[in-house]
Amino acid sequence: MKKVLIANRGEIALRLLRACKEIGLETVAVHSTADAQAKHVLLADESVCIGPPSAAESYLNMKAIISAATITGADAIHPGFGFLSEREEFVQMVEDHGITFIGPSSEHIRIMGDKITAKDTAVKLGIPVVPGSEGKVETVEEAKAIAEKMGYPVIIKAASGGGGKGMKVVNSPNEIESQLKMAQQEALANFGDKNVYIEKYLKDPRHIEFQILGDGRGNAVHFGERDCSLQRRHQKVFEEALSPVITPEQRQHMGEVVVNAMKKLKYKGLGTIEFLYENGEFYFIEMNTRIQVEHPITEMITGHDLVFEQLRVAQDKPWRLKQEDITFSGHAIECRINAEDPETFAPSPGKITKYHTPGGPGVRVDSALYDGYSIPPYYDSMIAKLIIHGPNRKACLARLRRSLNEFVIQGIKTTLPLHAKLVDNEDIQNGDYSIKWLEETFLKKEA
């Protein structure tokens, strides 16, 4: 591997570019016309414009990206997260052109990309799952029978879904017909697949995920868990590692479960096994077959550069990681900073007139912003990640508070004020929250 095309944009594209440069790999940036002045484009060895601002015509344009790789002589493609990172057909196209895809095989993406197949696979691999339908649910009669057997409330989910689309909670039998139809319509509109399935709805769980890495030959390790329970509309807002509610014994047990599963699967690359956690029990919800937005907090507590490890695996370098060598030091928290109104959450694109990041020990900012940069209105609103590490959770929160006060982004509205309020909240300080807390407790009080 000599030259890597980065098929993404924003902070993750810059993160990947820096990792490639540090180990001597040449880089190719692809960009839409709206991103011609993006930082990763300016810093890459080569850049190729692949289309107009619309993501469908640029960052999701598989043929344009393959063409860019071909004309620049790139022998590898890193998809980052989002966009084409979990598209089986894209991976197959990359492989068919003799280009290395920095990620898992198209087969593993296919298996884990469909929620029903992923759940069936998890059961076979010995991973605990949420009780639910054995496959897709098509009719109201089927849905009612399954819901009555499990007991209400239940949740209907899109088989190919994510981000809360095609997801409906049903509290009683008289709701199930309308909610099933709505879920199927949303699933078809957003994912081109109307298939849905049903699970028992957990009342107040936390979102716990385990970071894993495999070499595709049966070797695998985990890097501990992340607690991603602070969510709004099923989108993560604030993550921490390790979780304040998971015991060392639970961590060891679930770590062994996910590692053994990945060894059996012969999984290659980075991946994240996501669980709902309630009353001491873990329930598999999905696997993300890519690098995660929140990967930096795992890097902070383990000292391992996950992108570097991902690149090593993609190059088929000798496996050198042992589980006992992966240890955890201190505590880390990540705040996702969005270009949004902190009260209404309306998007706030525009020109950055002043940009100043916090510093000091244990402070990291992953962002592609710079003074004078104009944030385009066409893409995801996340513009920066503030990542804090401290010797323990209390010290980490204190450092986070100080860093938020130092962080300056002017010219647009951002969610920095929201995070400043969160860090001072008693429930946050006590680690006492669930996936429903932000919307149903905190934001309702703030309204």
N, C-alpha and C positions, 0 to 999 in steps of 0.2 A: 504494500500500500504506500503510494507516494503522494497522491493528490486527492483531497476530499472535497466534494461538493456539499455545501450545507443547504439543505432544502427547507429553510425556515427563515424567520425574521425576528427582530426585536432582541430582547436580552438573551434568549436561549441561543440564537444564532451567534451572538458575540461570545457567549460562554464557550460554545463549541469551537469557534475559530481560535480563541486563545489557547485552548487545550491542544488543538492540532499544531499550532505554531510552536508550542513549548517542546514538542517531541519531534520537530523537524518536518512535519507534513505540510505540503503546499495546500492552499485553500482557494476554493471558488465560491463566491457568493452569488446566489440568484436573487432577483428582486423584481417587484412590480414597478411601474412608473412612479407610483406614490412613494416608494422607498428608495429612490435614487440617491438620496443624501443620508441614508441610514448608516449608523456607525460601522456595522459589520461590513457593509458594502465598501466604505471608504478604506477599511483596514485590510480587506482581503487581497490576496495576490492577484486574483482575477475576479471580474464580476460579469454577469450576463443578465440583461433584462428579459424577463420571461412573459411579460404581458401587462395589461392595464391594471388599475387598482383592485378591481374585484378579485377576491381570493379564488373564485371559481375559474377565472381566466388566467390566474398566475400561480399562486402557491398550491393550488389543487390541480393544476394542469400537468398531468403526468407526462404527456408527450413532450411538452416544452422543457421539463426538467431533465428528461432523458437526453433530449437534443443538446441541452446545455452541457451535460456531462460528456457527451460524445465529442462536441466541438472543442472543448477545453482539455480533453484527455484525462478527465477525472476517472480514477479507477475505484472510487468508493463514494457512497452517498450516505450522509447522516441526516435523518429526518427530524431530529429534535423531538418535540411533543406537539400534539395537535396536527392539523393539516393532514399529511399523508403518512404519519408515523405508524398508524395501525391499519393501513389499507392493504389487504392481502394482494389485490391485483397489482398495486404499485410495486410491492416487493417482488412479485413474480416477474414483472416487467424488468426490474433492475437486474434480477438474476439471469433472465433470458438474454440480456445484453452483455453478460460477462462482467458486470460491475458488482463490487461487494456492497451489500446492504449492511450498514452498521446497526444491527439489531437482530432479533430472532428470525427464524425461517418463516416463509409465507404460511407453512402448515401450522405452526404454533400460533401465528396471528389469527389464522382462520378459526382454530379451535377456541381461542380465548376471546375472539372478537364477538362471537355470538353468545349472548348471555346464557341461553339454554344449554348449548353445547359445553360452555365453560363450567356450568354448574354440574353437569353430568360427569365431566372430566375430573372436577374437584372431588366428587364422591368416590370415583375410582382410584384417585390418588391418596385418599385417606384424609382429605381436608373437610372439617365440619361445615355444613351448609345450613342456611335458613330453610325450615320446612316449607314446601310449596309444591306446585304442579310438577309432574315429571317431564313435561314438555310444553309446547305451545298450547295456548287456550284460544279456541276460535269462536265458540258459541256461548250465549248467555247461560244455557243450561249447564254446560261444562263448568263455567265460572262459578255458578251458584253452588253446584255440588262440591267443588273443591273448597270454596269459602266456608260452607257449612261444616265440612269435615274438620277444617283447621280452626274455625272459630273467628269471628270478626274482632278487630279490623284486619283487613288484608290489603296488600298493595299490588296493583297491576303495573308491570314494567315492560318496556319495549325490549324485544330480544336483541336488537342491534343498537340499543340506546346508550345514552349518557347525558350528563348535564341536566338531568331532571326532565328531559323531554320524553313524552309518552309514558309518564309515571303518574298514577292516580291512586289515592288512598280511598278505600271503600269501608264505610263504618257499619252498613246494614244492608240486608238483601234488596231493599227497594232502590238502592243507589247503583247496584252492580251493572244493570243494563246500560245506563247512560254513561257510566264511567268506563266501561269496557269499550264502547264505541268511540268515545273521545280518545282513549289511549291508543286504539288501533289507528285512528285518523292522524293523530300526532306522530305516531311511529312511522307511518307511511310518508307523511309530509316531510319529516326531518331526516329519515334514514333510508327511504325507499323500500322499507320492509315493514309490513303491517303486523307481523307476528309479535305476540305478547305472551307473557307468562305471569303466574300469580305466586306470591310469597306471603307468609305470615308477616304482619306488620308489627315490628318491635316498637314498643311505646316510647322508650327514652334511651336509646343506645348511644354509644360513642363510636366514632369512626377510627379504627386502628388499622394501620397497614404495615406490612413487613417488606423491607427492601431486600431483594435477592440478586445474585449474579451467578450465571452458569456458563460453562464452556462448551456446551453441546455434546460433550463426550461422557456425561454422567457425573461431573464434578460440579458442586454448587456450595455457596455459602450465603448466610444472611448477615445484614448489617444493622440488626435491631429494628425496632418499630418506630413509627411516627404517629402522633395523635393529631388527626385532622378534623376534629369534631366541630370546630367553629366554622359554620357554613351558612351561606345565604342562598336560597333557591338552589340548593344542592351544589353550589360552587364554594370551594374552600377559600377562606379569608385569612386564616391564622393557623399555623401548624407548629407543633413542638415535638422534640425528641430528647430523651425518651418520653413515653407517656407518663403523666403523673399518677395514673391509676393502675398501671400494670406492674405486678410483682416480678422480681428476678426469676422466681420459679415458673410463672406463667410465660415469661419471655423465653426462657430456655425451652420449655415444652413446645410452644407454638413455633419457635425458631426451628426446632428439630422437625416438626410436622411439615413446614413449608420447604425446608431444605431437602428432606426425603422425597417430597413430591416432585421437586424440580430435578432431582437426580433421576427419578424414574422417567420423567418426561424428556430427559436429555435436553433441557432448555438451554438456549445459547443467548447470552447478553444480559442486560439489565431487565428487571421486571419488578412489579410490585403486586403483592397479594393483599387485597383489601377485605377487611372484615367489619361487620357490626359487632360491637361488644356490649353485652348487657348481663348483669347478675353473674359475673365471673365466667361467662361463656362466649366463645368466638363463633361467628357465623360468616362463612365466605360469601362475598357479594360479587366480586369480579377480580380479574387480573388485568393490569395494564402492562402491555408488552413493549415498554419504551422507558426512556428516562422521564422522571416526574418533575413538575414545577418545583416541588419542595425538596428535591434531592440535596440542596446545600446544607440543611440542618443535619442530615445524616453524615455528610462529609465533616462537619464541624465536630461532632462527638466521636467520630471514629478515626479521623486523620487520613482517611482514604479518599483520593480523587476518583469519583465514580465515572466521570467521563474518560479519564485515563484508563481505568480498568475496562471500560466498554471498548475502547480502541484496541487494547491489548487482545481482548477476546476476538474481536473482528479480524485481527491479523493472525489469529491462530497461534499466538505465542504460548509457550509452555505455562501450564497452570501452576501457580505458586502460592495460592491463598489457602490457609487452614483456618477452620472456624475458631480454634483457640487463640489465633493471632489477632482476631478482631475484637477489640475491647472498647469500652465506652467511657468517655471522660466528660464529666460535667453535663450541662444542659444547653440546648439550643432552641431558639424560636425564630420563625420566619413570619413576617408581615407582608402580605401582598398589597402593593400600593397601586391603585387603579386611577385612571384619569376619569373620575366620576365625582358628581356632587356627593359629599359624605352623608347627606341627609336623604336626598331623593334617589340617589344612585343613577341619575341621568348621566349619559356619557358627556365628557368634557374634553374633546380634542382641541388642539390649538397650538400656538407657538410658545415654547418655553423661554421666558424672559430672564429667569434667574434659576440657577441650579447649583445647590451646594449639598454635598453628602456628609453624613456624620463620619467620625473616625475614632481611633483609639483601639485598645486591645479588645479582641473578640468581636469586632464590628466589620461586617462585610455587606456591600451593596452590589447586587447584580442588576444592572440596568444598561440600556443603550441610549439613554438621554444625554444631551449636552446643551449648553447655552445656545439659544437660537434655533434649536431643532423644532420642527413642526410635527406634532403628533397627528397622523392621518386618521380620518373618521371611519375607516373601512374594516378595522380589525379588532381583535380582543382588546379590552381597555387596560389590561395590566401593563404598567410601564416600569415598574421597579420592584425589587424584593429586598427588604431589609432583613438581614440575617444576623442574629446575635448569639454569641456563645459566652457562657459563664461557668464558674466552678460548680454552681448548683442552681436550682430553679429560681430561688429568691434573688440571687445576684444577677441572674440572667434578666429577670424582669426589671431590676433597677437599672441595668445597662441599657435595656430596651427603652425605658422611659426617657433616659438622658439622650439617647440617640434620636428618638422621635422629635424631641425638642430642638435638636440641631439640624434636622433634615429640612431643607428649603427647596420647594418647587413652586415657582411663580409663573403666572401667565395662564394657568388653567386651574380648575378645581381638582382636588385629589382626595383620596380616602385617608390621608395622614391624620386628620382630626378624629376620625373614627377610631383608629388604632390608639391614639393618645387617650381616649376615653376608656377603651377596653383594658389597657394596661393598668389603669387605676381602679378597675372594678373588683369588688371583693370576691365574687365568684371566680373570676379569672385568677386572682392572686391565690385562691385556695385550690385551683384546678378542678372546680366543681361545676362542670358544664357538660352538655350533650349536644348531639347534632341539631336539636331543636332550640337550644338555649338562645342563640343569637337572634333569631327571628321572633320567637314566641315570648321571650323574657326581656332581653336587653333592648331590642329595637322598638318593641311596644311601649316600654317605659320612656324611651327617648322621643317617641312621636308626640 
